Amino acid sequence: MANRPNAIGFRWVRSKSAPTSEPPRETRVIASAYATSLGRGAPVKIISDGTIQLAATNDAVYGVFDGMAQNYNASTGFVGPAPAYVATVTYSSNMSRQSRAYVIPVVGQVFRITCDDNTTATTQAAYEAFVQENVDFAAGTAAGDRSGHVADISGHATTAEDLRILAIPDIASTDFSATGVEIEVEFNLIQGTQVGSTTGT
């Protein structure tokens, strides 16, 4: 089945403009002693000092966290890649231990995300009726190195929300009456763009 009963956050699918099998990635800094863990698939924003933090519902989103390019482990002294940022990492002014994250900028990109319930819709037709509507994301429950972010599907609407629903993928292998139905989305309110709104227009 295509269902994902364990939510894994935002998962990159494709670019809307470039034929590529790999997502665009940038390296962004996480501030020393940042106290919130980040799992892969978590939405992030850039704050005034240029570092990234977890984005909340209705924040303008810059990108999706995709693991650590460099992470300092205070217990072992190891500095190197890691699948997630586990709070709290303190490197102070020691730049050789700086926390640096891989981030997929969301502009022009399509992602999949798991819906948070199996009661708002229970059939293919019901889910397909949501296409081109909007929906907010919610924190969900982190598991392993994944963020656990979900689509708050019960709040689907044509009014201002975080995401635009683009498609219902894997129709043939999805059980629409069960948990873990995935939808394909793009972000409506994008940080760092000249034009952006929570309605996607």
C-alpha positions as CSV (number, residue, x, y, z in Angstrom):
1,M,0.0,0.0,0.0
2,A,1.1,3.6,-0.6
3,N,-0.2,4.8,2.8
4,R,2.3,6.1,5.4
5,P,0.8,5.6,8.9
6,N,4.0,7.0,10.4
7,A,4.2,10.6,9.2
8,I,7.6,11.6,8.0
9,G,7.2,15.3,7.4
10,F,7.7,17.0,4.0
11,R,9.2,14.7,1.4
12,W,10.6,16.3,-1.9
13,V,9.0,15.0,-5.1
14,R,10.0,17.2,-8.0
15,S,10.8,20.7,-9.2
16,K,8.0,22.5,-11.1
17,S,10.5,23.9,-13.6
18,A,13.7,21.8,-13.7
19,P,13.9,18.2,-14.9
20,T,16.0,16.8,-12.0
21,S,15.9,13.7,-9.8
22,E,17.6,15.4,-6.9
23,P,16.3,18.3,-4.8
24,P,18.1,21.6,-4.7
25,R,20.0,21.8,-1.4
26,E,21.6,24.7,0.4
27,T,23.7,24.7,3.6
28,R,22.3,27.0,6.3
29,V,23.6,27.7,9.8
30,I,21.8,26.8,13.0
31,A,22.6,29.1,15.9
32,S,24.8,27.9,18.8
33,A,22.6,26.4,21.6
34,Y,19.4,26.5,19.5
35,A,17.0,24.5,21.7
36,T,14.6,22.9,19.3
37,S,15.4,19.6,17.6
38,L,14.9,19.4,13.8
39,G,14.0,16.2,12.0
40,R,14.2,15.7,8.2
41,G,11.1,17.0,6.6
42,A,10.6,19.9,9.0
43,P,9.7,23.3,7.6
44,V,12.2,26.0,8.5
45,K,12.5,29.8,8.3
46,I,15.5,32.2,8.3
47,I,15.5,34.7,11.1
48,S,17.2,38.1,11.3
49,D,20.7,36.9,12.2
50,G,20.7,34.6,9.1
51,T,20.3,31.3,11.0
52,I,17.4,28.9,10.5
53,Q,14.7,27.9,13.0
54,L,11.7,25.6,12.9
55,A,8.8,27.3,11.1
56,A,5.4,27.2,12.8
57,T,2.0,27.0,11.2
58,N,1.2,30.3,9.3
59,D,4.9,31.3,9.2
60,A,6.5,32.1,5.8
61,V,8.7,29.1,5.1
62,Y,12.1,29.2,3.5
63,G,12.9,25.6,3.1
64,V,12.6,22.0,4.4
65,F,15.3,20.6,6.7
66,D,17.1,17.7,5.1
67,G,19.8,16.6,7.6
68,M,23.0,18.0,8.9
69,A,26.0,18.7,6.8
70,Q,28.0,19.3,10.0
71,N,27.1,18.5,13.5
72,Y,29.1,18.6,16.7
73,N,28.6,15.7,19.2
74,A,29.7,17.0,22.6
75,S,29.8,13.4,24.1
76,T,32.2,12.0,21.5
77,G,33.8,15.1,20.1
78,F,32.8,14.0,16.6
79,V,32.2,16.7,14.0
80,G,30.5,15.5,10.8
81,P,27.2,14.7,9.0
82,A,24.1,13.7,10.9
83,P,20.6,12.7,9.9
84,A,18.9,15.2,12.3
85,Y,19.6,18.2,14.7
86,V,19.2,17.0,18.3
87,A,18.9,20.0,20.6
88,T,21.0,21.5,22.2
89,V,24.3,21.8,20.3
90,T,26.6,24.6,21.7
91,Y,29.6,25.6,19.7
92,S,29.9,29.2,20.8
93,S,32.6,30.9,18.8
94,N,34.3,27.7,17.7
95,M,33.4,27.7,14.0
96,S,34.9,24.3,13.4
97,R,32.0,22.9,15.4
98,Q,29.3,25.1,13.8
99,S,25.9,23.5,13.2
100,R,25.3,23.5,9.5
101,A,22.1,22.1,8.0
102,Y,21.0,21.0,4.5
103,V,17.9,22.9,3.5
104,I,15.7,22.4,0.4
105,P,14.3,25.8,-0.6
106,V,10.6,25.4,-1.1
107,V,10.1,27.9,-4.0
108,G,9.2,26.1,-7.1
109,Q,9.2,22.7,-5.5
110,V,6.6,20.0,-4.9
111,F,6.4,17.9,-1.7
112,R,4.4,15.0,-0.3
113,I,3.0,15.1,3.2
114,T,0.8,12.7,5.1
115,C,-2.7,13.7,6.1
116,D,-3.4,13.6,9.9
117,D,-6.7,11.8,10.0
118,N,-8.8,9.2,8.1
119,T,-12.2,10.7,8.8
120,T,-12.3,14.0,6.9
121,A,-12.2,12.0,3.7
122,T,-12.4,8.2,3.2
123,T,-12.7,7.8,-0.6
124,Q,-10.6,8.7,-3.7
125,A,-13.4,11.1,-4.9
126,A,-13.4,12.9,-1.6
127,Y,-9.7,13.5,-1.6
128,E,-9.6,14.6,-5.2
129,A,-12.3,17.2,-4.4
130,F,-9.6,18.9,-2.2
131,V,-7.2,19.5,-5.1
132,Q,-6.5,23.2,-5.6
133,E,-7.8,23.9,-2.1
134,N,-5.4,25.0,0.8
135,V,-4.4,23.3,4.0
136,D,-2.3,24.1,7.0
137,F,0.6,21.9,8.2
138,A,0.8,20.8,11.8
139,A,3.7,19.5,14.0
140,G,2.7,15.9,14.3
141,T,4.9,13.4,16.2
142,A,8.6,13.1,15.4
143,A,9.9,9.6,14.9
144,G,13.6,8.7,14.5
145,D,15.3,11.3,12.3
146,R,12.0,12.4,10.7
147,S,10.0,15.5,11.8
148,G,6.5,13.9,11.8
149,H,4.9,17.0,10.3
150,V,1.4,16.4,8.8
151,A,-1.3,18.1,6.8
152,D,-4.2,19.2,8.9
153,I,-6.6,17.9,6.4
154,S,-9.8,18.6,8.5
155,G,-9.0,22.3,7.9
156,H,-8.9,22.2,4.1
157,A,-10.4,25.3,2.6
158,T,-10.2,27.8,-0.2
159,T,-9.1,30.5,2.3
160,A,-5.7,31.4,3.6
161,E,-3.6,28.4,4.7
162,D,0.0,27.2,4.5
163,L,-0.1,24.8,1.5
164,R,-1.8,24.4,-1.9
165,I,-3.0,20.8,-2.6
166,L,-1.8,19.9,-6.1
167,A,-2.6,16.2,-6.5
168,I,-3.4,12.9,-4.9
169,P,-0.6,10.5,-5.8
170,D,-0.4,6.7,-6.0
171,I,-4.2,6.3,-6.4
172,A,-4.0,2.6,-7.4
173,S,-2.1,1.6,-4.3
174,T,-3.7,3.9,-1.7
175,D,-6.3,2.8,0.8
176,F,-8.3,6.0,1.1
177,S,-10.3,4.7,4.2
178,A,-7.1,4.1,6.2
179,T,-4.6,6.4,7.9
180,G,-1.5,7.7,6.1
181,V,-2.9,9.0,2.9
182,E,-0.4,11.3,1.2
183,I,-1.0,14.4,-0.8
184,E,1.2,16.5,-3.1
185,V,1.5,20.1,-2.1
186,E,3.4,23.4,-2.7
187,F,4.0,26.1,-0.2
188,N,1.8,29.2,-0.4
189,L,3.6,31.7,1.8
190,I,7.3,31.5,1.0
191,Q,10.0,33.5,2.7
192,G,12.3,35.6,0.6
193,T,10.0,35.9,-2.4
194,Q,8.6,39.3,-3.6
195,V,5.2,37.9,-4.1
196,G,3.6,35.4,-1.7
197,S,0.3,34.9,0.1
198,T,-1.4,32.2,2.2
199,T,-3.9,31.7,-0.6
200,G,-1.3,30.9,-3.2
201,T,-2.3,33.9,-5.4
